Amino acid sequence: MSSSSEPYDPNKLGWGFAAAIIVLAIVANVTAYSIHKATYLKPDKPAPAAEAAH
């Protein structure tokens, strides 16, 4: 499979890089969601620092 015998097709290039970006985006979203679930306080809950200040 040499590049001289096959015609140039730009649609076949860059899929590995595109897949890496997609995986990176999925990992970033999962990480952000897990941090959000671990740290988010509902608006009706008092903050722990506010309770300690009383």
PDB file of N, CA, C and O in Angstrom:
ATOM      1  N   MET A   1       0.853  -1.185   0.000  1.00  0.00           N
ATOM      2  CA  MET A   1       0.000   0.000   0.000  1.00  0.00           C
ATOM      3  C   MET A   1       0.892   1.239   0.000  1.00  0.00           C
ATOM      4  O   MET A   1       1.209   1.795   1.052  1.00  0.00           O
ATOM      5  N   SER A   2       1.281   1.651  -1.172  1.00  0.00           N
ATOM      6  CA  SER A   2       2.117   2.842  -1.265  1.00  0.00           C
ATOM      7  C   SER A   2       1.275   4.042  -1.653  1.00  0.00           C
ATOM      8  O   SER A   2       0.243   3.903  -2.311  1.00  0.00           O
ATOM      9  N   SER A   3       1.710   5.194  -1.253  1.00  0.00           N
ATOM     10  CA  SER A   3       0.933   6.399  -1.503  1.00  0.00           C
ATOM     11  C   SER A   3       0.960   6.799  -2.969  1.00  0.00           C
ATOM     12  O   SER A   3       0.102   7.561  -3.414  1.00  0.00           O
ATOM     13  N   SER A   4       1.943   6.293  -3.738  1.00  0.00           N
ATOM     14  CA  SER A   4       2.035   6.678  -5.146  1.00  0.00           C
ATOM     15  C   SER A   4       0.990   5.953  -5.993  1.00  0.00           C
ATOM     16  O   SER A   4       0.568   6.473  -7.026  1.00  0.00           O
ATOM     17  N   SER A   5       0.563   4.742  -5.565  1.00  0.00           N
ATOM     18  CA  SER A   5      -0.401   3.995  -6.375  1.00  0.00           C
ATOM     19  C   SER A   5      -1.849   4.358  -6.044  1.00  0.00           C
ATOM     20  O   SER A   5      -2.751   4.092  -6.839  1.00  0.00           O
ATOM     21  N   GLU A   6      -2.077   4.964  -4.875  1.00  0.00           N
ATOM     22  CA  GLU A   6      -3.447   5.329  -4.496  1.00  0.00           C
ATOM     23  C   GLU A   6      -3.687   6.810  -4.742  1.00  0.00           C
ATOM     24  O   GLU A   6      -2.794   7.627  -4.517  1.00  0.00           O
ATOM     25  N   PRO A   7      -4.874   7.164  -5.199  1.00  0.00           N
ATOM     26  CA  PRO A   7      -5.168   8.586  -5.396  1.00  0.00           C
ATOM     27  C   PRO A   7      -5.280   9.300  -4.054  1.00  0.00           C
ATOM     28  O   PRO A   7      -5.646   8.697  -3.045  1.00  0.00           O
ATOM     29  N   TYR A   8      -4.966  10.575  -4.056  1.00  0.00           N
ATOM     30  CA  TYR A   8      -5.032  11.380  -2.833  1.00  0.00           C
ATOM     31  C   TYR A   8      -6.489  11.610  -2.467  1.00  0.00           C
ATOM     32  O   TYR A   8      -7.269  12.107  -3.280  1.00  0.00           O
ATOM     33  N   ASP A   9      -6.863  11.240  -1.214  1.00  0.00           N
ATOM     34  CA  ASP A   9      -8.239  11.413  -0.748  1.00  0.00           C
ATOM     35  C   ASP A   9      -8.205  12.125   0.595  1.00  0.00           C
ATOM     36  O   ASP A   9      -7.915  11.497   1.614  1.00  0.00           O
ATOM     37  N   PRO A  10      -8.496  13.431   0.619  1.00  0.00           N
ATOM     38  CA  PRO A  10      -8.434  14.157   1.902  1.00  0.00           C
ATOM     39  C   PRO A  10      -9.480  13.705   2.915  1.00  0.00           C
ATOM     40  O   PRO A  10      -9.342  13.991   4.104  1.00  0.00           O
ATOM     41  N   ASN A  11     -10.507  13.016   2.476  1.00  0.00           N
ATOM     42  CA  ASN A  11     -11.538  12.545   3.404  1.00  0.00           C
ATOM     43  C   ASN A  11     -11.064  11.391   4.272  1.00  0.00           C
ATOM     44  O   ASN A  11     -11.705  11.077   5.275  1.00  0.00           O
ATOM     45  N   LYS A  12      -9.959  10.752   3.912  1.00  0.00           N
ATOM     46  CA  LYS A  12      -9.434   9.637   4.706  1.00  0.00           C
ATOM     47  C   LYS A  12      -8.404  10.090   5.728  1.00  0.00           C
ATOM     48  O   LYS A  12      -7.909   9.274   6.505  1.00  0.00           O
ATOM     49  N   LEU A  13      -8.076  11.360   5.740  1.00  0.00           N
ATOM     50  CA  LEU A  13      -7.012  11.859   6.611  1.00  0.00           C
ATOM     51  C   LEU A  13      -7.595  12.501   7.861  1.00  0.00           C
ATOM     52  O   LEU A  13      -8.678  13.084   7.825  1.00  0.00           O
ATOM     53  N   GLY A  14      -6.878  12.390   8.951  1.00  0.00           N
ATOM     54  CA  GLY A  14      -7.240  13.105  10.160  1.00  0.00           C
ATOM     55  C   GLY A  14      -8.255  12.429  11.061  1.00  0.00           C
ATOM     56  O   GLY A  14      -8.669  13.022  12.057  1.00  0.00           O
ATOM     57  N   TRP A  15      -8.669  11.221  10.750  1.00  0.00           N
ATOM     58  CA  TRP A  15      -9.690  10.572  11.584  1.00  0.00           C
ATOM     59  C   TRP A  15      -9.131  10.159  12.939  1.00  0.00           C
ATOM     60  O   TRP A  15      -9.868  10.155  13.925  1.00  0.00           O
ATOM     61  N   GLY A  16      -7.871   9.819  13.012  1.00  0.00           N
ATOM     62  CA  GLY A  16      -7.271   9.488  14.300  1.00  0.00           C
ATOM     63  C   GLY A  16      -7.233  10.695  15.213  1.00  0.00           C
ATOM     64  O   GLY A  16      -7.548  10.597  16.399  1.00  0.00           O
ATOM     65  N   PHE A  17      -6.846  11.837  14.656  1.00  0.00           N
ATOM     66  CA  PHE A  17      -6.829  13.067  15.446  1.00  0.00           C
ATOM     67  C   PHE A  17      -8.244  13.458  15.865  1.00  0.00           C
ATOM     68  O   PHE A  17      -8.457  13.875  17.003  1.00  0.00           O
ATOM     69  N   ALA A  18      -9.203  13.330  14.966  1.00  0.00           N
ATOM     70  CA  ALA A  18     -10.596  13.662  15.295  1.00  0.00           C
ATOM     71  C   ALA A  18     -11.120  12.747  16.391  1.00  0.00           C
ATOM     72  O   ALA A  18     -11.819  13.207  17.294  1.00  0.00           O
ATOM     73  N   ALA A  19     -10.799  11.472  16.329  1.00  0.00           N
ATOM     74  CA  ALA A  19     -11.237  10.537  17.364  1.00  0.00           C
ATOM     75  C   ALA A  19     -10.600  10.881  18.706  1.00  0.00           C
ATOM     76  O   ALA A  19     -11.247  10.760  19.746  1.00  0.00           O
ATOM     77  N   ALA A  20      -9.340  11.308  18.692  1.00  0.00           N
ATOM     78  CA  ALA A  20      -8.673  11.686  19.944  1.00  0.00           C
ATOM     79  C   ALA A  20      -9.342  12.912  20.565  1.00  0.00           C
ATOM     80  O   ALA A  20      -9.504  12.973  21.783  1.00  0.00           O
ATOM     81  N   ILE A  21      -9.727  13.880  19.749  1.00  0.00           N
ATOM     82  CA  ILE A  21     -10.406  15.073  20.259  1.00  0.00           C
ATOM     83  C   ILE A  21     -11.772  14.701  20.837  1.00  0.00           C
ATOM     84  O   ILE A  21     -12.172  15.230  21.874  1.00  0.00           O
ATOM     85  N   ILE A  22     -12.485  13.794  20.169  1.00  0.00           N
ATOM     86  CA  ILE A  22     -13.803  13.377  20.656  1.00  0.00           C
ATOM     87  C   ILE A  22     -13.664  12.662  21.994  1.00  0.00           C
ATOM     88  O   ILE A  22     -14.439  12.918  22.916  1.00  0.00           O
ATOM     89  N   VAL A  23     -12.687  11.773  22.109  1.00  0.00           N
ATOM     90  CA  VAL A  23     -12.456  11.071  23.378  1.00  0.00           C
ATOM     91  C   VAL A  23     -12.072  12.068  24.468  1.00  0.00           C
ATOM     92  O   VAL A  23     -12.536  11.951  25.602  1.00  0.00           O
ATOM     93  N   LEU A  24     -11.234  13.040  24.138  1.00  0.00           N
ATOM     94  CA  LEU A  24     -10.850  14.050  25.108  1.00  0.00           C
ATOM     95  C   LEU A  24     -12.056  14.852  25.576  1.00  0.00           C
ATOM     96  O   LEU A  24     -12.169  15.162  26.762  1.00  0.00           O
ATOM     97  N   ALA A  25     -12.954  15.188  24.663  1.00  0.00           N
ATOM     98  CA  ALA A  25     -14.156  15.937  25.037  1.00  0.00           C
ATOM     99  C   ALA A  25     -15.060  15.102  25.947  1.00  0.00           C
ATOM    100  O   ALA A  25     -15.627  15.632  26.902  1.00  0.00           O
ATOM    101  N   ILE A  26     -15.199  13.815  25.663  1.00  0.00           N
ATOM    102  CA  ILE A  26     -16.031  12.949  26.509  1.00  0.00           C
ATOM    103  C   ILE A  26     -15.431  12.840  27.906  1.00  0.00           C
ATOM    104  O   ILE A  26     -16.154  12.921  28.899  1.00  0.00           O
ATOM    105  N   VAL A  27     -14.114  12.657  27.988  1.00  0.00           N
ATOM    106  CA  VAL A  27     -13.448  12.556  29.291  1.00  0.00           C
ATOM    107  C   VAL A  27     -13.614  13.858  30.076  1.00  0.00           C
ATOM    108  O   VAL A  27     -13.860  13.828  31.282  1.00  0.00           O
ATOM    109  N   ALA A  28     -13.481  14.987  29.403  1.00  0.00           N
ATOM    110  CA  ALA A  28     -13.626  16.270  30.086  1.00  0.00           C
ATOM    111  C   ALA A  28     -15.046  16.459  30.612  1.00  0.00           C
ATOM    112  O   ALA A  28     -15.235  16.967  31.717  1.00  0.00           O
ATOM    113  N   ASN A  29     -16.041  16.054  29.829  1.00  0.00           N
ATOM    114  CA  ASN A  29     -17.422  16.192  30.284  1.00  0.00           C
ATOM    115  C   ASN A  29     -17.732  15.266  31.448  1.00  0.00           C
ATOM    116  O   ASN A  29     -18.411  15.673  32.390  1.00  0.00           O
ATOM    117  N   VAL A  30     -17.251  14.033  31.404  1.00  0.00           N
ATOM    118  CA  VAL A  30     -17.471  13.103  32.516  1.00  0.00           C
ATOM    119  C   VAL A  30     -16.787  13.610  33.775  1.00  0.00           C
ATOM    120  O   VAL A  30     -17.351  13.517  34.865  1.00  0.00           O
ATOM    121  N   THR A  31     -15.578  14.144  33.638  1.00  0.00           N
ATOM    122  CA  THR A  31     -14.859  14.693  34.787  1.00  0.00           C
ATOM    123  C   THR A  31     -15.606  15.878  35.378  1.00  0.00           C
ATOM    124  O   THR A  31     -15.774  15.966  36.595  1.00  0.00           O
ATOM    125  N   ALA A  32     -16.052  16.789  34.523  1.00  0.00           N
ATOM    126  CA  ALA A  32     -16.778  17.960  35.011  1.00  0.00           C
ATOM    127  C   ALA A  32     -18.078  17.549  35.692  1.00  0.00           C
ATOM    128  O   ALA A  32     -18.449  18.131  36.712  1.00  0.00           O
ATOM    129  N   TYR A  33     -18.767  16.564  35.151  1.00  0.00           N
ATOM    130  CA  TYR A  33     -20.027  16.119  35.757  1.00  0.00           C
ATOM    131  C   TYR A  33     -19.775  15.475  37.114  1.00  0.00           C
ATOM    132  O   TYR A  33     -20.532  15.701  38.058  1.00  0.00           O
ATOM    133  N   SER A  34     -18.714  14.674  37.217  1.00  0.00           N
ATOM    134  CA  SER A  34     -18.436  14.033  38.504  1.00  0.00           C
ATOM    135  C   SER A  34     -18.039  15.066  39.555  1.00  0.00           C
ATOM    136  O   SER A  34     -18.425  14.940  40.717  1.00  0.00           O
ATOM    137  N   ILE A  35     -17.273  16.081  39.165  1.00  0.00           N
ATOM    138  CA  ILE A  35     -16.931  17.148  40.110  1.00  0.00           C
ATOM    139  C   ILE A  35     -18.192  17.907  40.512  1.00  0.00           C
ATOM    140  O   ILE A  35     -18.366  18.248  41.682  1.00  0.00           O
ATOM    141  N   HIS A  36     -19.066  18.170  39.551  1.00  0.00           N
ATOM    142  CA  HIS A  36     -20.321  18.866  39.842  1.00  0.00           C
ATOM    143  C   HIS A  36     -21.175  18.078  40.834  1.00  0.00           C
ATOM    144  O   HIS A  36     -21.715  18.650  41.780  1.00  0.00           O
ATOM    145  N   LYS A  37     -21.295  16.771  40.618  1.00  0.00           N
ATOM    146  CA  LYS A  37     -22.109  15.943  41.518  1.00  0.00           C
ATOM    147  C   LYS A  37     -21.510  15.901  42.919  1.00  0.00           C
ATOM    148  O   LYS A  37     -22.242  15.814  43.905  1.00  0.00           O
ATOM    149  N   ALA A  38     -20.180  15.962  43.013  1.00  0.00           N
ATOM    150  CA  ALA A  38     -19.526  15.855  44.313  1.00  0.00           C
ATOM    151  C   ALA A  38     -19.566  17.170  45.088  1.00  0.00           C
ATOM    152  O   ALA A  38     -19.487  17.154  46.316  1.00  0.00           O
ATOM    153  N   THR A  39     -19.686  18.301  44.409  1.00  0.00           N
ATOM    154  CA  THR A  39     -19.526  19.578  45.086  1.00  0.00           C
ATOM    155  C   THR A  39     -20.759  20.471  45.046  1.00  0.00           C
ATOM    156  O   THR A  39     -20.797  21.486  45.742  1.00  0.00           O
ATOM    157  N   TYR A  40     -21.759  20.125  44.261  1.00  0.00           N
ATOM    158  CA  TYR A  40     -22.905  21.020  44.090  1.00  0.00           C
ATOM    159  C   TYR A  40     -23.796  21.030  45.318  1.00  0.00           C
ATOM    160  O   TYR A  40     -24.123  19.975  45.862  1.00  0.00           O
ATOM    161  N   LEU A  41     -24.189  22.218  45.757  1.00  0.00           N
ATOM    162  CA  LEU A  41     -25.166  22.367  46.824  1.00  0.00           C
ATOM    163  C   LEU A  41     -26.443  22.950  46.234  1.00  0.00           C
ATOM    164  O   LEU A  41     -26.394  23.911  45.468  1.00  0.00           O
ATOM    165  N   LYS A  42     -27.571  22.375  46.586  1.00  0.00           N
ATOM    166  CA  LYS A  42     -28.841  22.919  46.109  1.00  0.00           C
ATOM    167  C   LYS A  42     -29.050  24.318  46.687  1.00  0.00           C
ATOM    168  O   LYS A  42     -28.596  24.601  47.795  1.00  0.00           O
ATOM    169  N   PRO A  43     -29.731  25.192  45.951  1.00  0.00           N
ATOM    170  CA  PRO A  43     -29.907  26.564  46.435  1.00  0.00           C
ATOM    171  C   PRO A  43     -30.663  26.664  47.763  1.00  0.00           C
ATOM    172  O   PRO A  43     -30.452  27.622  48.506  1.00  0.00           O
ATOM    173  N   ASP A  44     -31.530  25.711  48.080  1.00  0.00           N
ATOM    174  CA  ASP A  44     -32.295  25.786  49.321  1.00  0.00           C
ATOM    175  C   ASP A  44     -31.523  25.255  50.529  1.00  0.00           C
ATOM    176  O   ASP A  44     -31.975  25.398  51.665  1.00  0.00           O
ATOM    177  N   LYS A  45     -30.366  24.647  50.292  1.00  0.00           N
ATOM    178  CA  LYS A  45     -29.541  24.161  51.415  1.00  0.00           C
ATOM    179  C   LYS A  45     -28.630  25.279  51.886  1.00  0.00           C
ATOM    180  O   LYS A  45     -28.011  25.957  51.066  1.00  0.00           O
ATOM    181  N   PRO A  46     -28.538  25.485  53.204  1.00  0.00           N
ATOM    182  CA  PRO A  46     -27.571  26.487  53.688  1.00  0.00           C
ATOM    183  C   PRO A  46     -26.144  25.993  53.489  1.00  0.00           C
ATOM    184  O   PRO A  46     -25.873  24.796  53.584  1.00  0.00           O
ATOM    185  N   ALA A  47     -25.257  26.902  53.219  1.00  0.00           N
ATOM    186  CA  ALA A  47     -23.850  26.544  53.042  1.00  0.00           C
ATOM    187  C   ALA A  47     -23.254  26.128  54.377  1.00  0.00           C
ATOM    188  O   ALA A  47     -23.608  26.709  55.403  1.00  0.00           O
ATOM    189  N   PRO A  48     -22.363  25.145  54.403  1.00  0.00           N
ATOM    190  CA  PRO A  48     -21.755  24.713  55.675  1.00  0.00           C
ATOM    191  C   PRO A  48     -21.010  25.835  56.376  1.00  0.00           C
ATOM    192  O   PRO A  48     -21.020  25.883  57.606  1.00  0.00           O
ATOM    193  N   ALA A  49     -20.361  26.742  55.647  1.00  0.00           N
ATOM    194  CA  ALA A  49     -19.627  27.842  56.267  1.00  0.00           C
ATOM    195  C   ALA A  49     -20.594  28.813  56.958  1.00  0.00           C
ATOM    196  O   ALA A  49     -20.253  29.395  57.988  1.00  0.00           O
ATOM    197  N   ALA A  50     -21.788  28.990  56.402  1.00  0.00           N
ATOM    198  CA  ALA A  50     -22.754  29.904  56.999  1.00  0.00           C
ATOM    199  C   ALA A  50     -23.264  29.332  58.324  1.00  0.00           C
ATOM    200  O   ALA A  50     -23.520  30.088  59.262  1.00  0.00           O
ATOM    201  N   GLU A  51     -23.415  28.004  58.411  1.00  0.00           N
ATOM    202  CA  GLU A  51     -23.873  27.400  59.665  1.00  0.00           C
ATOM    203  C   GLU A  51     -22.789  27.522  60.735  1.00  0.00           C
ATOM    204  O   GLU A  51     -23.111  27.739  61.903  1.00  0.00           O
ATOM    205  N   ALA A  52     -21.534  27.390  60.373  1.00  0.00           N
ATOM    206  CA  ALA A  52     -20.454  27.463  61.353  1.00  0.00           C
ATOM    207  C   ALA A  52     -20.248  28.877  61.864  1.00  0.00           C
ATOM    208  O   ALA A  52     -19.735  29.070  62.966  1.00  0.00           O
ATOM    209  N   ALA A  53     -20.640  29.864  61.078  1.00  0.00           N
ATOM    210  CA  ALA A  53     -20.441  31.252  61.475  1.00  0.00           C
ATOM    211  C   ALA A  53     -21.460  31.700  62.523  1.00  0.00           C
ATOM    212  O   ALA A  53     -21.240  32.719  63.179  1.00  0.00           O
ATOM    213  N   HIS A  54     -22.546  30.989  62.701  1.00  0.00           N
ATOM    214  CA  HIS A  54     -23.597  31.415  63.642  1.00  0.00           C
ATOM    215  C   HIS A  54     -23.200  31.188  65.078  1.00  0.00           C
ATOM    216  O   HIS A  54     -23.972  31.492  65.987  1.00  0.00           O
TER     217      HIS A  54
END
